[in-house]
Structure formats: C-alpha cells, structure tokens
Amino acid sequence: MADIRLQLVGLKEGDVRKLFGKPDTEELMERSQKIYIYFITPGPKCSPTPATQPGKKEALAIRLDALGNVREANVFVE
C-alpha cells in the first residue's frame, strides 16, 4: 500500500476519481484544498456483517491542492 500511496502524489483530481470513484467522505479546507477519504475496510456508515471485523478500520486520505493536484496521500488505521 505504501508504494501505491507514493505513486498518487502528483496526479490530478480527475485521475484519482477515475481510479477510486467518488470519495466516501470529502472535507473542504481553507484555500480551496480538499481531502478525499476512501475507506479500505467497511466504513462507519456500513451495516456490520459477520464477515467484517468491528474493531480495525483503514482509510486512505488524499489531500488535493487548489489546482486539483494530489499533494499527499496517507493510510490511517483506527
């Protein structure tokens, strides 16, 4: 996952949407920056099923600058 994360830096917003689709969550920041969050494991809005683990949640957060370029991508484990 770390290799993929590093390859995302420098991509355009449209390329990210083509790869991952619509983000699960989108945060708007100051200076027109955005953070797209994609849940790797089922997110908090998903109904629990026996196959999902209730504890560990992973998400990919992609920060875009005002021009729509990816500036950083991080994987968070909660």
C-alpha positions in Angstrom: 0.0 0.0 0.0 2.9 2.4 0.7 4.1 2.0 -3.0 0.7 2.9 -4.3 0.4 5.8 -1.9 3.6 7.3 -3.2 2.5 6.9 -6.8 -0.6 9.0 -6.2 1.4 12.2 -5.4 1.3 14.5 -8.4 -1.9 13.0 -10.0 -4.8 15.2 -11.0 -8.2 15.1 -9.2 -9.8 13.6 -12.3 -7.3 10.8 -12.3 -8.0 10.0 -8.6 -11.7 9.9 -9.3 -11.1 7.5 -12.3 -9.1 5.2 -10.1 -11.2 5.2 -6.9 -14.5 6.7 -7.9 -16.5 9.1 -5.7 -14.9 9.6 -2.3 -16.6 8.1 0.7 -16.1 11.4 2.5 -14.9 14.8 1.3 -13.5 17.6 3.5 -13.1 21.1 2.4 -10.2 23.1 3.8 -9.1 26.7 3.6 -7.6 28.0 0.4 -9.7 25.6 -1.7 -7.9 22.5 -0.6 -9.8 19.2 -0.3 -9.3 15.9 1.4 -10.8 12.8 -0.2 -11.3 9.8 2.2 -11.7 6.3 0.8 -12.5 3.6 3.3 -10.4 0.4 2.7 -12.3 -1.6 5.2 -16.1 -1.0 5.6 -16.7 2.5 6.9 -18.8 3.7 9.8 -21.9 4.1 7.6 -21.8 0.4 6.6 -24.0 -2.0 8.4 -22.0 -4.6 10.3 -21.9 -8.1 8.9 -20.3 -11.3 10.3 -17.5 -11.0 7.8 -16.4 -7.6 8.9 -14.2 -7.0 12.0 -15.8 -4.4 14.3 -12.5 -3.1 15.5 -10.0 -2.2 12.8 -10.8 0.5 10.3 -8.5 1.6 7.5 -8.9 4.6 5.3 -6.9 6.3 2.5 -6.8 10.1 2.8 -5.8 12.1 -0.3 -5.1 15.8 0.1 -5.6 17.9 -3.1 -4.4 21.5 -3.5 -6.4 24.3 -5.0 -5.3 23.4 -8.6 -6.5 19.8 -8.1 -3.1 18.1 -7.8 -2.5 15.4 -5.2 -0.1 16.8 -2.5 -0.1 13.9 -0.1 -1.7 10.5 0.5 -1.9 8.7 3.8 -3.3 5.4 5.1 -4.9 5.7 8.5 -5.7 2.8 10.8 -8.2 3.3 13.6 
